[in-house]
């Protein structure tokens, strides 16, 4: 460049832009609270930011838990009085797959193999909720629709608490698919049923933390359902946010997972023909 004045002017302008860019970058970093802008324009969070999993991710994770197995996590069951000494404290008592023109059954039904009254009560609940339905399907030779019915389970032991979760899926003809969830939580040291408060204590959570997160998750799910309903989607499940089930004292389905995660599940299919559910997860 022959004119040195023009060269100096261009260098000065470049320096001013560089200073402005540096100041702008500092403000952007502060505004995003640790969010990094990658060279390709994508936003990535820095390591000190913890993002909550979405309900879609949590439900997929939950669905993958059902392996029809007991995971003791190193717990010693030697001193437990069993009904069947040759089996573990939870085992598959019914393993059945059968298909006809009228039905398809795929059932893995567990039993709690502990010799006391509480375990017997819990096993009777399984009988009433799941096995009786299977017997009803088999006996109904007059049905004009095909029924698809499956039962799976998983069990974990965390801090001496046995958590057993049973899931059944029911599809009768063209009716909506129904998903039912039953959970049992059993303190192996005291031979008593473990409450949600007991499980929250294992996770070092207080009532307010649990109640606040339940409210947050369910309210968000309800907003989404109402939005879909306003767009004309009739098969959405609208929650009654005033129901007492949405609290640590009112919840009915909960358990500790493979790595001591606390799941609180709202399976609306337990009472209605729907597969809708909300899952509150404390990792």
C-alpha positions in Angstrom: 0.0 0.0 0.0 1.7 3.2 -1.2 0.0 5.8 1.2 1.2 5.2 4.8 -1.6 7.4 6.2 -4.2 5.1 4.9 -2.3 2.1 6.3 -2.2 3.7 9.8 -5.9 4.5 9.6 -6.7 0.8 8.7 -4.5 -0.5 11.5 -6.2 1.9 14.0 -9.7 0.8 12.9 -8.6 -2.9 13.3 -7.4 -2.3 16.8 -10.6 -0.5 17.8 -12.7 -3.5 16.5 -10.5 -5.9 18.3 -11.0 -4.1 21.6 -14.7 -3.9 21.1 -14.9 -7.6 20.2 -12.9 -8.5 23.4 -15.3 -6.5 25.6 -18.3 -7.9 23.9 -17.1 -11.5 24.4 -16.7 -10.9 28.1 -20.3 -9.6 28.4 -21.6 -12.5 26.4 -19.8 -15.0 28.7 -21.2 -13.3 31.8 -24.7 -13.2 30.4 -24.7 -16.9 29.6 -23.5 -17.9 33.0 -20.9 -20.3 31.8 -22.4 -21.2 28.4 -19.8 -21.6 25.7 -20.4 -20.7 22.0 -18.6 -23.3 19.9 -16.8 -22.5 16.7 -19.7 -24.1 14.7 -22.2 -21.8 16.3 -23.7 -24.4 18.7 -24.2 -23.6 22.3 -22.7 -26.0 24.9 -22.9 -25.7 28.7 -19.8 -25.7 30.8 -19.1 -28.5 33.2 -20.5 -26.7 36.3 -24.0 -26.5 34.7 -26.3 -29.5 35.4 -29.2 -29.9 32.9 -32.3 -31.8 33.9 -33.3 -34.7 31.7 -36.5 -34.2 29.7 -39.6 -36.3 30.5 -39.0 -38.1 27.2 -35.5 -39.1 28.3 -36.6 -40.1 31.8 -39.5 -42.2 30.5 -37.1 -44.0 28.0 -34.7 -44.7 30.9 -37.5 -45.9 33.1 -38.8 -48.2 30.3 -35.4 -49.8 30.0 -35.3 -50.8 33.6 -37.7 -53.8 33.3 -35.3 -56.7 32.9 -37.2 -59.3 35.1 -34.3 -59.5 37.5 -33.4 -58.8 41.1 -30.3 -56.6 41.7 -29.1 -57.1 45.2 -26.3 -54.5 45.0 -24.1 -56.6 47.3 -26.8 -57.0 50.0 -26.4 -60.3 52.0 -29.7 -62.2 52.2 -28.4 -65.1 54.3 -30.4 -64.2 57.4 -33.7 -63.7 55.6 -36.4 -66.4 56.1 -37.5 -67.5 52.7 -40.6 -69.3 51.6 -38.7 -71.1 48.9 -35.1 -71.6 50.1 -33.8 -72.4 46.6 -34.9 -69.0 45.2 -33.8 -65.4 45.8 -35.9 -62.9 47.8 -37.6 -61.9 44.5 -37.9 -64.3 41.7 -40.1 -65.0 38.6 -42.9 -67.2 39.7 -44.8 -67.1 36.4 -42.9 -67.0 33.1 -45.4 -67.4 30.3 -45.7 -66.6 26.6 -48.8 -67.7 24.7 -50.6 -66.5 21.6 -54.0 -67.4 20.2 -56.5 -65.8 17.8 -58.0 -64.1 20.9 -54.9 -62.9 22.9 -51.2 -62.5 23.1 -49.7 -62.9 26.6 -46.1 -62.2 27.6 -45.9 -62.5 31.4 -43.0 -62.3 33.8 -44.7 -62.2 37.2 -42.5 -61.9 40.4 -43.0 -63.1 43.9 -41.5 -61.7 47.1 -39.9 -64.7 48.6 -39.9 -63.7 52.3 -41.8 -65.6 54.9 -43.9 -63.1 56.8 -47.3 -61.4 56.7 -46.3 -58.3 54.9 -44.7 -60.1 52.0 -47.8 -62.3 51.7 -50.0 -59.2 51.6 -47.8 -57.7 48.8 -47.9 -60.9 46.8 -51.7 -61.0 47.2 -51.8 -57.5 45.8 -49.8 -58.7 42.7 -52.3 -61.6 42.4 -55.3 -59.2 42.4 -53.8 -56.6 40.1 -52.0 -58.7 37.5 -52.7 -62.4 37.6 -56.4 -62.1 37.8 -56.5 -60.0 34.7 -54.5 -62.6 32.8 -56.9 -65.3 33.9 -59.8 -63.1 32.9 -58.3 -62.7 29.4 -57.8 -66.5 29.0 -61.3 -67.3 30.2 -63.0 -64.8 27.9 -63.7 -67.1 24.9 -66.5 -64.9 23.7 -64.4 -61.8 23.1 -64.6 -60.3 19.6 -61.4 -58.3 19.9 -57.8 -59.4 20.3 -56.1 -58.6 23.6 -52.4 -58.0 24.0 -51.2 -58.2 27.6 -47.6 -58.1 29.0 -46.1 -58.0 32.5 -42.5 -57.2 33.4 -40.7 -56.3 36.6 -37.4 -55.3 38.1 -36.2 -55.2 41.7 -33.4 -53.4 43.5 -31.9 -53.4 47.0 -30.6 -50.0 48.2 -29.6 -49.4 51.9 -31.6 -52.4 53.0 -34.7 -51.3 51.1 -36.1 -53.7 48.6 -37.9 -52.0 45.8 -40.0 -54.0 43.4 -41.6 -52.4 40.4 -44.2 -54.2 38.2 -45.4 -52.9 34.8 -48.2 -54.2 32.7 -49.3 -53.1 29.3 -52.8 -53.8 28.1 -54.2 -53.3 24.6 -57.8 -54.5 23.9 -58.8 -54.2 20.3 -58.9 -50.6 19.1 -59.1 -49.2 22.6 -56.3 -47.0 23.9 -53.2 -48.8 25.3 -53.1 -48.9 29.1 -50.0 -49.0 31.1 -50.2 -49.9 34.8 -47.4 -49.6 37.4 -47.3 -51.1 40.9 -44.4 -50.6 43.3 -43.6 -52.3 46.6 -40.9 -51.0 49.0 -39.8 -53.3 51.8 -37.3 -52.6 54.6 -35.4 -55.8 54.9 -34.0 -54.9 58.3 -37.3 -54.1 60.0 -39.7 -56.2 57.9 -41.9 -53.2 57.4 -43.1 -51.3 54.4 -40.9 -48.4 53.4 -42.7 -45.1 52.7 -41.8 -42.4 50.2 -40.5 -40.3 53.2 -38.2 -43.2 54.0 -36.9 -43.3 50.5 -36.5 -39.5 50.4 -34.5 -39.8 53.6 -32.1 -42.3 52.0 -31.6 -39.6 49.3 -31.2 -36.9 52.0 -34.2 -35.0 50.6 -36.6 -33.0 52.6 -40.4 -32.7 52.2 -40.2 -29.3 50.5 -37.7 -30.4 47.9 -39.8 -33.4 47.0 -43.1 -31.6 46.9 -41.7 -28.7 44.9 -40.3 -30.9 42.2 -43.5 -33.0 42.0 -45.4 -29.7 41.5 -42.9 -28.5 38.9 -42.9 -31.7 36.8 -46.7 -32.3 36.9 -47.6 -28.6 36.2 -45.3 -28.6 33.1 -46.8 -31.8 31.8 -50.3 -30.4 32.3 -49.4 -27.2 30.4 -48.2 -29.3 27.5 -51.4 -31.4 27.6 -53.6 -28.4 27.7 -51.7 -26.9 24.7 -52.2 -30.0 22.7 -55.8 -30.2 23.6 -56.3 -26.6 22.5 -54.8 -27.6 19.1 -57.4 -30.3 18.7 -55.6 -33.4 20.1 -58.3 -35.1 22.1 -56.2 -38.0 23.3 -54.3 -36.0 25.9 -54.4 -36.5 29.6 -55.2 -33.4 31.6 -54.2 -33.6 35.3 -56.1 -32.5 38.3 -53.4 -30.3 39.8 -55.4 -30.0 43.1 -55.3 -33.8 43.7 -53.6 -34.8 46.9 -51.6 -37.5 45.0 -49.2 -34.7 43.9 -47.4 -34.6 47.3 -44.9 -36.7 49.2 -47.7 -38.0 51.4 -50.2 -38.7 48.6 -47.9 -40.4 46.0 -48.6 -44.1 45.5 -45.9 -45.4 43.2 -42.2 -44.8 44.0 -39.0 -46.8 44.3 -35.2 -46.6 44.4 -33.5 -47.5 41.2 -30.2 -49.2 40.2 -28.0 -46.4 41.4 -30.2 -45.2 44.3 -32.1 -42.8 42.0 -35.5 -42.0 43.5 -38.4 -42.4 41.0 -41.9 -41.1 41.8 -44.3 -42.3 39.1 -47.8 -41.2 38.3 -49.2 -44.0 36.1 -52.6 -42.7 35.1 -53.3 -46.0 33.4 -53.8 -47.6 36.9 -57.3 -46.1 36.9 -58.0 -45.2 33.3 -57.4 -46.5 29.8 -54.3 -44.5 29.0 -50.5 -44.9 28.8 -49.9 -41.4 30.1 -47.6 -41.0 33.1 -45.4 -38.5 34.8 -42.1 -39.4 36.3 -40.3 -37.3 39.0 -36.7 -38.3 39.2 -34.1 -37.5 41.8 -30.7 -38.7 40.6 
